[in-house]
Amino acid sequence: MASRAVLALSLLLSLTIGCDPDDGGGGRRRDAGRPGEQMFQCLDTLDNDMDGLPDCADPDCAAVAGCEGVDAGALPDVGPPRDVGIEACESRSVTTDNQIQPVDIVWVIDNSGSMDGERDIIQSNLESFARTIGDAGIDWHVILITSAGFVTVPPSLMADTERFLYVGDDVQSNEPLQAAISNFSSYQDFLRPAAYLHLIFTTDDESALDAPSFRTMMRGLTRQSFRAHVIASPPGSRHCMGFCLDGCTGPNGDAADNGDEYWSLATLTGGSSYSICTSDWSALFRDLTRAIAVVRPLPCSYDIPEPPDEMTFDPFLVNVDLTRGDGSTSRLPYVGNPDGSVVCPADGLGWYYDDPADPNSIQLCGDVCESIADDDGARMDIAFGCDTVLI
C-alpha cells in the first residue's frame, strides 16, 4: 500500500514570486504580539517578532551563540514593530524526487536461561539479516539490546560502528519492552529522525508491560511512529506433560508463557508476529527481513531545488502544506533547532532541515510520512517566500 501511495503522490515545490504586504484577500496576517524571537532567527538581521528589537538586541536571543557580549545599545534601531502579510502569495512550481527512506532497527533479546537454544539461532542469522537489508539498497542502523556476551556479534558487524550499536543490558523474561525504554538514552543519538523505526522483540515469555502503554511511552520518547515485530509464543498456545501450561513447544523446548502483549503490540503498530517455537528459523528470518527491508520512497525527505533565476532561497521563508485525499489541508510547523536537534510534536506533524546551518533538504516527521503512505490522494506543497510557521 505504501508503494502504491508513493507512486500516486505528486510533490510540488512552490517558489514565491510575489507577496502582498497588505493582505486583503483572506490570507492570515502576522501581527504584533507573536511569541518572541526564535533561536534560529536570532542572526537573520530581521525583527521577526516585531517588537522593535532585531536579533541580538532582543532579550530572547541573549543566550544564542553569536549574541554573547554584543552591546545591544550599539545596534541599529529598526523602528516600531512591523506588520507583515505573509500568505497572499502567488507561486511557481518545480518538481523534485523522493528519496529512499533509511531504516533504524532496535532489536531486544530476552537473555534468560530458557532462551539458550534460540540464542544460537539468532546469532547465526544476525549478520545475514543486516546484509540482506543492505542489499535491498536501504541505509540501515541496527541497535541490539541484550546481556553482554549473550549473543556473540559477528566481528564484521561489530566493527561497523557507523551502522551497528550493541547496548549491553540484562534483559530478563518479562522485561524486553521495559528494556527498550530504560535504555533509550544509550541509543537515542543512534536513531535518525528521518529513518523509519522498527522494533524487534524476541522472547519466550510474557511482558510485564502492556502493549498500549508501551506504544504510548515509546512514541513519547522517539516522537515518531514505529512498527514492532515479535518472535514469541502465539496467544492460546499450550504444552502438556501430564498437566498443561501456557506456552508453545518446539525443537528448542517449551516457552515459559504466551506472548499475548507482544502479539497485541505487533497488531497495534502494523508489525509482524512469528512463533518462537517454529522449526524453520531460516524462513522466519526471510519473512522478517521482507517486512523490514522494504524500499520505501516515502515523502520524508526532499532535496531543495534550485529556484528560478530571479529568485533566491531563504531558509526562514519556507512553509510545508499537507493536502490529504479528502481535500483537508494543514500547514505543518517547523520543529528544528539551531543545534540540529529535532522535537517532533506528539501528533508527529512537523518538518525540519537536514542541517539548519546549511540546509540541503527538507525532512518530515515520521507520522506525516505514515499518514501520506496510507493516503493515495495526498500531496505536499513546500512554499518558499513566506515567513516560516513555527511550532
QUIURCOR-V950528 format. One record per pair of residues at least 12 apart in sequence whose C-alpha atoms are under 8 Angstrom apart, sorted by the first residue. I is the first residue (numbers start at 0). J is the second residue. Records with the same first field share a line. If there is no record, write none. Layout:
I: J, J
This chain:
0: 372, 373
1: 295, 297, 372, 373
2: 295, 296, 297, 372
3: 375
4: 371, 372, 373, 374, 375, 376
5: 296, 297, 298, 372, 375
7: 375, 376
8: 375, 376, 377, 378
9: 378, 379
10: 94, 95, 378, 379, 380
11: 92, 93, 94, 95, 379, 380, 381
12: 92, 93, 94, 95, 380, 381, 382, 383
13: 90, 91, 92, 93, 380, 381, 382, 383
14: 90, 91, 92, 93, 306, 382, 383, 384
15: 88, 89, 90, 91, 382, 383, 384, 385
16: 88, 89, 90, 91, 310, 384
17: 88, 89, 90
18: 84, 85, 86, 87, 88, 89, 384, 385
19: 84, 85, 87, 88
20: 83, 84, 85
21: 83, 84
22: 84, 85, 86, 87
24: 87
25: 87
26: 84, 85, 86, 87
27: 84, 85, 86
28: 82, 83, 84, 85, 86
29: 82, 83, 84, 85
30: 49, 81, 82, 83
31: 48, 49, 50, 80, 81, 82
32: 48, 49, 50
33: 48, 49
34: 48
35: 48, 59
36: 48, 54, 57, 59, 60
37: 59, 60
38: 59, 60, 63, 336, 337
39: 336, 337
40: 54, 315
41: 53, 54, 55, 60, 63
42: 54, 55, 65
46: 77, 80, 81
48: 80
49: 79, 80, 81, 82
50: 79, 80, 81
51: 76, 77, 78, 79, 80, 81
52: 76, 77
53: 76, 77
55: 69, 71
56: 70, 71, 72, 74
57: 71
85: 385, 386
86: 385
88: 384, 385
90: 382
93: 304
94: 304
95: 301, 302, 303, 304
96: 301, 302
97: 296, 297, 298, 299, 300, 301
98: 296, 297, 298, 299, 300, 301
99: 137, 294, 295, 296, 297
100: 137, 138, 193, 194, 195, 294, 295, 296, 297, 299, 300
101: 137, 138, 139, 193, 194, 195
102: 137, 138, 139, 140, 194, 195, 196, 197
103: 139, 140, 141, 142, 190, 191, 194, 195, 196, 197
104: 139, 140, 141, 142, 196, 197, 198, 199
105: 141, 142, 143, 144, 179, 196, 197, 198, 199
106: 141, 142, 143, 144, 198, 199, 200, 201
107: 143, 144, 145, 175, 178, 179, 198, 199, 200, 201
108: 143, 144, 145, 170, 175, 200, 201, 202
109: 145, 170, 171, 172, 174, 175, 200, 201, 202, 203
110: 145, 146, 149, 169, 170, 171, 172
111: 170, 171, 172
113: 203, 254, 255
114: 202, 203
116: 251, 252
117: 251, 275
118: 149, 150
119: 150
120: 280
121: 150
122: 150, 151, 152
124: 281, 284
125: 152, 153
126: 152, 153, 156
128: 284, 288
129: 141
131: 288, 292
132: 288, 291, 292
135: 292, 293, 294
136: 294
137: 292, 294
139: 162
140: 161, 162, 163, 164, 189, 190
141: 162, 163, 164
142: 163, 164, 165, 166, 186
143: 163, 164, 165, 166
144: 165, 166, 167, 168, 170, 178, 179
145: 166, 167, 168, 169, 170
146: 167, 168, 169, 170
147: 166, 167, 168, 169
164: 186, 189
166: 182, 185, 186
172: 202, 203, 204, 205, 206
173: 204, 205, 206, 207
174: 206, 207, 208
175: 200, 201, 202, 206
176: 200, 206, 208, 213
177: 208, 213
180: 216, 217
183: 220
187: 221
192: 223, 341, 364, 365
193: 299, 300, 362, 363, 364, 365
194: 365
195: 225, 365
196: 224, 225, 226
197: 225, 226, 227, 228, 291
198: 225, 226, 227, 228
199: 227, 228, 229, 230
200: 227, 228, 229, 230, 231, 261
201: 229, 230, 231, 275
202: 230, 231, 232, 258, 275
203: 231, 232, 246, 254, 255, 256, 257, 258, 275
204: 231, 232, 246, 254, 255, 256, 257, 258
205: 255, 256, 257, 258, 259, 260, 261
206: 258, 260, 261
208: 260
209: 260
210: 260, 261, 263, 264, 267
211: 264, 267
214: 264
218: 345
219: 345
222: 342, 343, 344, 345, 347
223: 343, 345, 347, 364, 365, 366
224: 347, 365, 366, 369
225: 268
226: 265, 268, 269, 270
227: 264, 265, 268, 269, 270, 271
228: 265, 270, 271, 272, 287
229: 261, 262, 265, 270, 271, 272, 273
230: 272, 273, 274, 275
231: 257, 258, 261, 262, 272, 273, 274, 275, 276
232: 246, 247, 254, 256, 257, 258, 259, 273, 274, 275, 276
233: 246, 247, 257, 258, 259, 262, 273, 274
234: 257, 258, 259, 262
235: 257
236: 257
238: 253
244: 256
245: 257
247: 275, 276
248: 276
249: 275, 276, 277, 278
250: 276, 277, 278
251: 276
252: 276
253: 276
254: 275, 276
270: 290
271: 287, 290
297: 368, 371, 372
298: 363, 368, 371
299: 361, 362, 363, 364, 365, 367, 368
300: 360, 361, 362, 363
301: 360, 361, 362
302: 359, 360, 361
303: 359, 360, 361
312: 383
313: 383, 384
314: 358
315: 386, 387
316: 383, 384, 385, 386, 387
317: 381, 382, 383, 384, 385, 386, 387
318: 330, 331, 332, 333, 381, 382, 383, 385, 386, 387, 388
319: 331, 332, 350, 379, 380, 381, 382
320: 379, 380, 381, 382
321: 377, 378, 379, 380
322: 377, 378, 379, 380
323: 371, 374, 376, 377, 378
324: 374, 375, 376, 377, 378
325: 376
330: 388
331: 348, 349, 350, 388
332: 348, 349, 350, 387, 388, 389, 390
333: 349, 350, 351, 387, 388, 389, 390
334: 349, 350, 351, 389, 390
335: 350, 351, 352, 355
336: 355
337: 355, 356
338: 355
339: 353, 354, 355
343: 364
346: 366
347: 364, 365, 366, 367
348: 363, 364, 365, 366, 367
349: 363, 364, 367, 390
350: 362, 363, 364
351: 363, 364
